[in-house]
């Protein structure tokens, strides 16, 4: 049985941005309000950000949102309100819980290298609290199967996995009420549905039975979610 209930092709995402910044959005975001595309499970944003050398997002604020960022290419420099900085390369992950309020800067400090990353926003299970930040020290390895990356700090009902097989691979996805799959590189087949770079699928079925199959090297992210927003 094919349990993929929604496929969003790369070209169907909404685009936006500013000087030196190009954003491709999978969900309704900011002034682009679409009541039919506000969230899936507790995931409310999956933005592919492309930053030119020396471009970025100046200091801006967040509140009561969980932000998970995955670097695809280039190097992302993150600076918090205290002035502390952290630079992440490809295959590395950062988690931020905004809590009661946080300000930060995200930029591409390179003089010549472009930057591309995915930024994913999720509803927290609890509101308020102190902001918190964490970044991985090593990139996720290239290997067969899925590797668990992390859960957001204040959303234990969501878990992020990455598949980075170096060759043809077949992996069963977790059984969950909500699964969100985003393809970064290569081609991934979810049962009979073929996805390419930038494509995403929204799957809803607790029974499981969905497999991800690749013909060769690929990279894809999987959100396993067991909740929807408490007020949704």
C-alpha positions as CSV (number, residue, x, y, z in Angstrom):
1,X,0.0,0.0,0.0
2,X,1.4,3.4,-0.9
3,X,1.1,5.6,2.2
4,X,2.6,8.9,0.7
5,X,-0.3,11.3,1.0
6,X,1.4,14.5,-0.2
7,X,4.4,15.3,-2.5
8,X,5.7,18.7,-2.9
9,X,8.1,19.1,-5.8
10,X,11.1,21.4,-5.6
11,X,9.7,23.9,-8.1
12,X,6.4,24.1,-6.2
13,X,8.1,25.8,-3.2
14,X,7.6,29.5,-2.6
15,X,10.7,31.7,-3.2
16,X,11.8,34.9,-1.5
17,X,14.8,36.5,0.1
18,X,16.8,39.7,0.0
19,X,20.2,41.0,-1.1
20,X,22.4,38.0,-1.5
21,X,19.8,35.6,0.0
22,X,17.5,33.2,-1.8
23,X,14.9,31.3,0.2
24,X,12.8,28.3,-1.0
25,X,9.9,27.6,1.5
26,X,7.9,24.4,1.8
27,X,5.3,25.9,4.1
28,X,3.3,29.1,4.4
29,X,5.7,31.7,5.8
30,X,5.5,35.4,6.7
31,X,3.3,37.4,4.3
32,X,2.7,34.3,2.2
33,X,-0.3,33.0,4.1
34,X,-1.9,29.7,3.0
35,X,-4.3,28.2,5.5
36,X,-3.9,24.8,3.8
37,X,-0.2,24.8,4.2
38,X,0.6,26.0,7.7
39,X,2.2,22.9,9.2
40,X,2.5,19.2,9.1
41,X,2.7,17.4,12.5
42,X,4.7,19.9,14.6
43,X,6.8,21.1,11.6
44,X,6.0,24.6,10.5
45,X,8.9,25.5,8.2
46,X,11.4,23.8,6.0
47,X,13.4,26.6,4.3
48,X,16.2,26.0,1.9
49,X,18.5,29.0,2.3
50,X,21.1,30.0,-0.3
51,X,23.5,32.7,0.8
52,X,26.1,34.4,-1.4
53,X,29.5,35.1,-0.1
54,X,29.4,37.7,2.7
55,X,25.6,37.7,2.8
56,X,23.3,36.7,5.6
57,X,20.6,37.5,8.1
58,X,21.5,40.3,10.5
59,X,20.4,40.3,14.1
60,X,16.8,39.2,14.4
61,X,14.6,37.8,17.2
62,X,12.6,34.6,17.8
63,X,10.3,33.4,20.5
64,X,8.7,30.1,21.4
65,X,10.0,28.1,18.4
66,X,12.4,25.2,18.0
67,X,14.9,25.8,15.1
68,X,17.0,23.0,13.6
69,X,19.5,23.7,10.9
70,X,21.3,21.3,8.6
71,X,24.2,22.6,6.5
72,X,24.3,21.3,2.9
73,X,27.3,23.1,1.4
74,X,29.6,25.9,2.5
75,X,30.0,27.2,6.1
76,X,27.3,28.8,8.2
77,X,28.5,31.2,10.9
78,X,26.0,31.6,13.8
79,X,26.4,34.4,16.4
80,X,24.2,34.7,19.5
81,X,23.3,37.8,21.4
82,X,26.3,37.5,23.7
83,X,28.7,37.6,20.7
84,X,29.6,33.9,20.8
85,X,30.1,32.4,17.4
86,X,30.0,28.9,15.9
87,X,30.8,27.9,12.3
88,X,29.3,24.7,10.8
89,X,30.2,22.9,7.6
90,X,28.4,20.4,5.5
91,X,26.6,17.5,7.3
92,X,26.5,19.3,10.6
93,X,23.5,20.2,12.7
94,X,22.5,22.9,15.1
95,X,19.6,23.1,17.5
96,X,18.2,26.3,19.0
97,X,15.3,26.7,21.3
98,X,14.1,30.3,21.3
99,X,12.2,30.0,24.6
100,X,11.1,33.3,26.0
101,X,13.2,35.2,23.4
102,X,16.5,35.1,21.6
103,X,18.4,37.2,19.0
104,X,20.9,35.8,16.7
105,X,22.8,36.4,13.4
106,X,23.3,33.8,10.6
107,X,25.7,34.6,7.8
108,X,28.2,33.3,5.2
109,X,31.6,34.8,6.1
110,X,33.3,33.3,3.1
111,X,34.7,35.7,0.5
112,X,34.1,33.2,-2.4
113,X,32.2,30.1,-1.2
114,X,28.4,30.0,-1.5
115,X,26.4,28.6,1.4
116,X,23.3,26.4,1.4
117,X,21.4,25.1,4.4
118,X,18.0,23.8,5.5
119,X,16.3,25.5,8.4
120,X,13.4,23.7,10.0
121,X,11.0,25.2,12.6
122,X,8.9,23.2,15.0
123,X,6.2,24.0,17.6
124,X,7.6,23.5,21.1
125,X,5.7,21.3,23.5
126,X,6.2,23.9,26.3
127,X,6.5,27.6,26.0
128,X,8.9,30.1,27.6
129,X,12.1,29.2,29.4
130,X,15.7,30.1,28.8
131,X,17.0,30.0,25.2
132,X,19.5,27.2,24.5
133,X,21.9,26.4,21.6
134,X,23.9,23.4,20.5
135,X,25.9,22.5,17.4
136,X,27.4,19.1,16.4
137,X,31.2,19.0,16.4
138,X,31.5,16.4,13.6
139,X,29.5,15.9,10.4
140,X,27.1,13.0,10.2
141,X,28.9,10.1,8.5
142,X,28.1,8.7,5.1
143,X,26.6,5.2,5.8
144,X,23.7,2.9,4.9
145,X,20.5,3.2,6.7
146,X,19.1,6.0,8.8
147,X,21.1,7.8,11.6
148,X,19.3,9.5,14.4
149,X,20.4,13.1,14.7
150,X,18.4,14.8,17.5
151,X,15.1,15.9,18.9
152,X,14.4,19.6,19.4
153,X,15.1,20.7,23.0
154,X,11.4,21.5,23.8
155,X,9.7,19.1,21.4
156,X,10.4,15.5,22.4
157,X,7.7,14.2,20.1
158,X,9.8,14.9,17.0
159,X,13.0,13.2,16.0
160,X,15.2,14.0,13.0
161,X,17.1,11.4,11.1
162,X,19.5,11.5,8.1
163,X,20.1,9.0,5.4
164,X,23.5,9.5,3.6
165,X,24.1,6.2,1.8
166,X,27.2,6.1,-0.5
167,X,25.5,3.5,-2.8
168,X,22.2,1.8,-3.5
169,X,20.3,1.3,-0.2
170,X,16.9,0.3,1.0
171,X,15.7,1.4,4.5
172,X,12.4,1.1,6.3
173,X,11.3,4.4,7.8
174,X,10.0,4.7,11.3
175,X,6.4,4.1,12.0
176,X,4.8,7.3,13.2
177,X,1.6,9.4,12.7
178,X,3.6,12.0,10.8
179,X,6.7,11.5,8.7
180,X,8.2,14.3,6.6
181,X,11.0,13.5,4.1
182,X,13.1,16.0,2.3
183,X,15.6,15.0,-0.3
184,X,18.9,16.9,-0.4
185,X,21.0,15.0,-2.9
186,X,20.3,12.1,-5.3
187,X,17.1,10.2,-5.9
188,X,14.9,8.5,-3.2
189,X,11.9,6.3,-3.8
190,X,9.3,6.1,-1.1
191,X,7.4,2.9,-2.0
192,X,6.4,3.9,-5.6
193,X,7.0,7.6,-5.4
194,X,10.2,9.0,-6.8
195,X,11.7,12.1,-5.3
196,X,14.6,14.2,-6.5
197,X,16.7,17.0,-4.9
198,X,14.4,19.6,-3.2
199,X,11.4,17.3,-3.3
200,X,9.5,16.5,-0.1
201,X,6.8,14.0,1.0
202,X,4.3,14.2,3.9
203,X,3.3,10.8,5.1
204,X,0.6,10.0,7.6
205,X,0.3,6.4,8.8
206,X,1.2,4.9,12.2
207,X,1.4,1.4,10.8
208,X,4.7,2.0,9.1
209,X,5.6,0.0,6.0
210,X,7.2,2.9,4.1
211,X,10.7,2.2,2.6
212,X,13.2,4.7,1.3
213,X,15.2,3.2,-1.6
214,X,18.1,4.9,-3.4
215,X,19.9,3.9,-6.7
216,X,23.2,5.3,-5.5
217,X,24.7,8.0,-3.3
218,X,22.0,10.2,-1.8
219,X,21.2,12.4,1.2
220,X,17.8,12.9,2.7
221,X,16.3,14.0,6.0
222,X,13.4,12.4,7.8
223,X,11.2,13.9,10.6
224,X,9.4,11.4,12.8
225,X,6.6,13.1,14.6
226,X,4.1,11.9,17.2
227,X,2.2,15.1,17.9
228,X,0.5,18.1,16.5
229,X,0.5,21.6,18.1
230,X,-1.4,21.6,21.3
231,X,-3.5,24.5,20.1
232,X,-3.8,23.3,16.5
